């Protein structure tokens, strides 16, 4: 096996961990993650978690205003909202109603909407002043979403099997029927289509925002979270009891399935990078789905991640961990997964002791490592899931400061 050689710019390993669940409902239990030892020449570092921010008790929902760069975290146990500055990570607190379960932001109006399941109402926060007002909705409001283009707010009333539609300008309301137990909701402001995941119906109600007419799309068992990529018009539904995500084509309503971790509880998408982030409650990690390929990688987070949101402008992802009472911040740029694809080496490069060097086209060193006479090209370079930017790199094999082989290396 090749020995490790010192280098300054190392690659980080992102471990894929797909564990089956042992529960049948959204209950909180710890399942130990898998630790995979990789016998290769790449140094392994921690993933791109940059900071942890304290919140209130039992943070269970999170939303971000990309314009003001503020993060809003609902604290179910304290009946309030923690407001995090995206610049300084300092916090303030705003009171909400009883048992706040969900939150959404309108970045155009700078208004924040909190669904309070214990009060059957919505707390409306003015983002500029943190002052609040209240709007009544249906029984047990469990999820909320905003269309910033039409300034309409959609509240999933879990106990009534419908959606309350709030006009953000007048605060007037309307009712739209859904499937059984609507538990999460997402909006595509480009198409003005609203997607409601019905937990007991194993389907998604699609609401036309212009007419309030509906259609239904079948998904996996117990859909518990949903998000929309407004650029690709793809909808992602996390199916809690079958550990996968249903991908709905917003044009055709056709579906595909992607496997994720145990008990996916929350989901978010970055439409700029086309990356989807799935919080796996029972594994304390996040599955990252490449929207172009549906290839997945995994990042460890805090205890029982139950909410996730991101800022597409800064490419920072925020994960609310309900048991560890904190927020894990992931740098999306450095957590992107890639694959190293081995080129065709000259046979003279294999079978000698020497040094393998990988560097960028502009000459920046990526890594150096020793290789032995027993090494093969597969063990040296054909290693999947390394956090290296996609593109073309140069490599060379050195022996006694002489080049045995050199060429290009594709990272994709």
Secondary structure as GFF3:
##gff-version 3
##sequence-region A 1 412
A	DSSP	beta_strand	49	54	.	.	.	ID=ss1
A	DSSP	beta_strand	59	65	.	.	.	ID=ss2
A	DSSP	beta_strand	70	75	.	.	.	ID=ss3
A	DSSP	beta_strand	80	85	.	.	.	ID=ss4
A	DSSP	beta_strand	91	95	.	.	.	ID=ss5
A	DSSP	beta_strand	100	106	.	.	.	ID=ss6
A	DSSP	beta_strand	111	116	.	.	.	ID=ss7
A	DSSP	beta_strand	121	126	.	.	.	ID=ss8
A	DSSP	beta_strand	132	136	.	.	.	ID=ss9
A	DSSP	beta_strand	141	147	.	.	.	ID=ss10
A	DSSP	beta_strand	152	157	.	.	.	ID=ss11
A	DSSP	beta_strand	162	167	.	.	.	ID=ss12
A	DSSP	beta_strand	173	177	.	.	.	ID=ss13
A	DSSP	beta_strand	182	188	.	.	.	ID=ss14
A	DSSP	beta_strand	193	198	.	.	.	ID=ss15
A	DSSP	beta_strand	203	208	.	.	.	ID=ss16
A	DSSP	beta_strand	214	218	.	.	.	ID=ss17
A	DSSP	beta_strand	223	229	.	.	.	ID=ss18
A	DSSP	beta_strand	234	239	.	.	.	ID=ss19
A	DSSP	beta_strand	244	249	.	.	.	ID=ss20
A	DSSP	beta_strand	255	259	.	.	.	ID=ss21
A	DSSP	beta_strand	264	270	.	.	.	ID=ss22
A	DSSP	beta_strand	275	280	.	.	.	ID=ss23
A	DSSP	beta_strand	285	290	.	.	.	ID=ss24
A	DSSP	beta_strand	296	300	.	.	.	ID=ss25
A	DSSP	beta_strand	305	311	.	.	.	ID=ss26
A	DSSP	beta_strand	316	321	.	.	.	ID=ss27
A	DSSP	beta_strand	326	331	.	.	.	ID=ss28
A	DSSP	beta_strand	338	341	.	.	.	ID=ss29
A	DSSP	three_ten_helix	347	349	.	.	.	ID=ss30
A	DSSP	beta_strand	354	359	.	.	.	ID=ss31
A	DSSP	beta_strand	365	371	.	.	.	ID=ss32
A	DSSP	alpha_helix	377	381	.	.	.	ID=ss33
A	DSSP	beta_strand	384	386	.	.	.	ID=ss34
A	DSSP	beta_strand	391	399	.	.	.	ID=ss35
A	DSSP	beta_strand	402	411	.	.	.	ID=ss36
###
